Amino acid sequence: MAMSVKQDGDDEDVPMSDINTTPLVDVMLVLLIIFLITVPVVIQTIPVKLPSVRYEVTATKPENVSLSVRAAPDGKCEIYWNLQKVDSKQLLDKAVAKLKAEVDKVGGAQNITEENMPEAHIRGDINTPYRCIGGAVYTMQIAGFARVGFISQPSLDGTIIPRL
């Protein structure tokens, strides 16, 4: 490695204190070109129209099913039908029986309308993994529930707080 020196009047070599900025400018220009090339590649996306989120007041009807889902301390999923803990098989059996009872109550499948079709309302704990909540949604859909919704609590000022 070499060092630039200058001659002093006393025939003594003194290090130069000037910085050569040419290599710094070269590196910065190369980085600028790289960013100009890569940014359009990163920004390219598929145009998707996302739904606007709004809170709707949920009308509680006696035929609706209320599920609560949370993760147990050992990592397993816990599902509660009202206040009774159930496993996946019991959830499917209870959901099929509930839907069959509601269809029979209105006089058959031909009499089912949007208003009298039972819904499944799922309350998921904020720390619950997706596999637990997704499993409950899937089980209710397999049982025949066409409307499966999530119950959440809005913030105090009414704004939507995204959860990451």
Secondary structure in CASP SS format (residue, H / E / C, confidence):
PFRMAT SS
TARGET T0000
AUTHOR 0000-0000-0000
METHOD secondary structure of the structure
MODEL  1
M C 1.00
A C 1.00
M C 1.00
S C 1.00
V E 1.00
K E 1.00
Q E 1.00
D C 1.00
G C 1.00
D C 1.00
D C 1.00
E C 1.00
D E 1.00
V E 1.00
P E 1.00
M C 1.00
S C 1.00
D C 1.00
I C 1.00
N C 1.00
T C 1.00
T H 1.00
P H 1.00
L H 1.00
V H 1.00
D H 1.00
V H 1.00
M H 1.00
L H 1.00
V H 1.00
L H 1.00
L H 1.00
I H 1.00
I H 1.00
F H 1.00
L H 1.00
I H 1.00
T H 1.00
V H 1.00
P H 1.00
V H 1.00
V H 1.00
I H 1.00
Q C 1.00
T C 1.00
I C 1.00
P C 1.00
V C 1.00
K C 1.00
L C 1.00
P C 1.00
S C 1.00
V C 1.00
R C 1.00
Y C 1.00
E C 1.00
V C 1.00
T C 1.00
A C 1.00
T C 1.00
K C 1.00
P C 1.00
E C 1.00
N C 1.00
V E 1.00
S E 1.00
L E 1.00
S E 1.00
V E 1.00
R E 1.00
A E 1.00
A C 1.00
P C 1.00
D C 1.00
G C 1.00
K C 1.00
C E 1.00
E E 1.00
I E 1.00
Y E 1.00
W E 1.00
N C 1.00
L C 1.00
Q E 1.00
K E 1.00
V E 1.00
D C 1.00
S H 1.00
K H 1.00
Q H 1.00
L H 1.00
L H 1.00
D H 1.00
K H 1.00
A H 1.00
V H 1.00
A H 1.00
K H 1.00
L H 1.00
K H 1.00
A H 1.00
E H 1.00
V H 1.00
D H 1.00
K H 1.00
V C 1.00
G C 1.00
G C 1.00
A H 1.00
Q H 1.00
N H 1.00
I C 1.00
T C 1.00
E C 1.00
E C 1.00
N C 1.00
M C 1.00
P C 1.00
E C 1.00
A E 1.00
H E 1.00
I E 1.00
R E 1.00
G E 1.00
D C 1.00
I C 1.00
N C 1.00
T C 1.00
P C 1.00
Y H 1.00
R H 1.00
C H 1.00
I H 1.00
G H 1.00
G H 1.00
A H 1.00
V H 1.00
Y H 1.00
T H 1.00
M H 1.00
Q H 1.00
I H 1.00
A H 1.00
G C 1.00
F C 1.00
A C 1.00
R C 1.00
V E 1.00
G E 1.00
F E 1.00
I C 1.00
S C 1.00
Q C 1.00
P C 1.00
S C 1.00
L C 1.00
D C 1.00
G C 1.00
T C 1.00
I C 1.00
I C 1.00
P C 1.00
R C 1.00
L C 1.00
END
